[in-house]
Amino acid sequence: MEQSFKAGLQRAFYNDRLTPYIEIDAPRLTRNLQHMQQKAQAAKVALRPHVKTHKSVLIARQQRELGAQGITVSKPSEAVAFILGGERDLLLAYPIIKAETARVLLETAAAHRARVTLIADSLPGVQAIAAAAAQPDTEIAVAIKVDVGLHRVGVDPHSDAALQLARALTASGLRFAGLLAHAGHAYGAGNRDAIIAIAAEEARLMKALQSRLIAAGFAPCPLSVGATPTALAAPVDSDMAEIRPGNYALLDLTACRLGLSETGHMALAVISRVVAVNARYAIIDAGSKMLSSDKGPHGTNASGFGIAVDEQGNCYEVTKLSEEHGFVTYQTAPRPGALLRIFPNHSCAVMAQSDTFVLRQADGSGDVHPIQGRGQFL
């Protein structure tokens, strides 16, 4: 392992609580939030961070105080948690296909005077949203999701589907909020140059579709794009109205392997303890229920489940997981009882595993905070 890579992994340990637990380095977190906010402001583009990464009302508040304009959420129940936590401008970047799915969210938004934008990529989706919007005191905007290469959710930008949906939204009395895309396939691009090309193609497709809508008689609509790889690798296109990266707040080994971040920027780790040592492995008290079994977003497929670092700066790979145990390969075994800091492949998946995290300040003090969005999958 290169010395430059290892340099950002070694940090002080604090044996002040039971393990395992999630630790977020407060200075690194602040650095990451400021970096993306400054990049968005330099391009005069709004930053609407995706809070599925950290799932924390505290961190979302910090993002907003730095200048973020609203948040992006994954599921209706996650949106409810953040409305109750004080957020008032939310984009649900997940398709509604059944009106009942949005009922509690829209009731909560109405009660707290929160603005909600939903997405659609089909006529049944528009019909479901229109039915949900029939509730009193409900104001909904709807963006059309565009598939720019991930092939998950979204209309084909070369087809007439977006024009048909925009007309259906207007006919249903719903406010058309623009076009939205997620170039998640950038995680599989492998290197910075390929990611920059994906970002450029995403912007080209979005602007071309916007022009077709204008030619069809629609007013110029805002364009929203979002993925941490494209936001970190490429210049922010000033023709976009907003960007929606999420993982940038915490970062992880995937961002480092893609050459988009340094190890010294990874803000999230799992603090674990060696509970046994045998001839093949050191066994730690963090398994799949703590670290997740994620080898990287969108199939980036790392060789293991994270890199472990001990108090002396020695590095190990977490090569296997059972539910409550991690298997760490070694050349020189760490001692039983030793603390290890595990840097995971995918920070979003790890935050979804726990109810709380420890926010570790520069002076070593650490406060426990809830993860309000954890478990909100409906």
Phi, psi and omega in degrees: 000131183297145181297324180296326178290317182292332186301323182279354182271331186277124178216165180293148175254148179231111184272066189242008180196168180289150177252160000272158175205157175278132176241129175246124180282113187298315178298321179293318177302311181299318178302314182295317180296316181295320182300312182290322179297318179294323179294318178295316182294324179296328179270358183059045180238141178288146174252118176241084189296147176273114186275002175300338180293304185261335176058024188244125175299322180300313182289322177299320178296320178296319177299316180295319180295333177279348177129359179299144182249084183086178180228163173248138179233165185266318186225158180304318181294328175293320177299318179300316180301322182279330173296315178296335177274359174114356180282143186232006179217104189231140171248122175268104186270051181213136187288133172270124180238354180222123186304321184298333180302326185263002188300306183295321178300312184290326175295317179293318179299317180296319182294330184251010179055043179263142176272135181232131172246130177252171178236156176215149173223014180206160177295320174301326176294317177298317180296321179295317179294320178298321177293320178294325183287351180289349177294148180294153176060030181248124176241116185236136168251152183228126174257149177267126180278133183244132177274110181256013175142345179284331179061047178247289177230141176137155178280153174291120184293345180268352182265181177267009186299319181296321178295319179296318181291321178298320177293321179293322177298314180297317180294332180274358181078016179266146180279124178282117188259007176113196183247142185225138180219158175222111181271060181295340178294350177297334178298332181266006184288331173096332181204167186298316183298319179293324178292320177300320179295322178294319178298318180294319180292321177302312180297320181296314180296319182293317181291325178294319179291322176301317180297322178294323177293319178297317179296333179276359175109001179275150176292155176307129184249150179291151179245131182235126179232156182194119169190136181299317180302313181291324180293328180276322188278323191250157170298145177284124180289119185290353174279349175281146176279325182205159172239151186229047178292156178233310187297338182305333184296318184250324183061174185190186182295331179299313179299322179292317181294332177279357180077020183262348184208160175264155179299331179289358177260349181292116185267339184254139172210163173251125177270123185229169181231141175288122182254345178197155176225129175235188186292343184247326188220154160265133185255128181248165185271020176237115178247208184294335179284350177247312185272342191070167178259020185284127177259014178129146182294146176054041172072029178291335162059068174292167183285331181227205186242015177143167176251130180256141179231134179263185186292342178265358181090006176288140183250144180222162174251138172275105191261343183207151179227141157247187190298316184245003183231144170247145181252117185249121177280151184212158165261311170248121189289136169291153183283149172303135183094348181292146174275141174233142174256120184259121173264118188274168175291323191219105185294325181301317182293325180290318180298334180286351186269342190235157178274338184219165170220160176258123175268110187264119180277169182298331180275004178095347178290150182217129177250145179270133180230146180285154174253088191295332182274357182294132177080005181269087189248006182260000000 
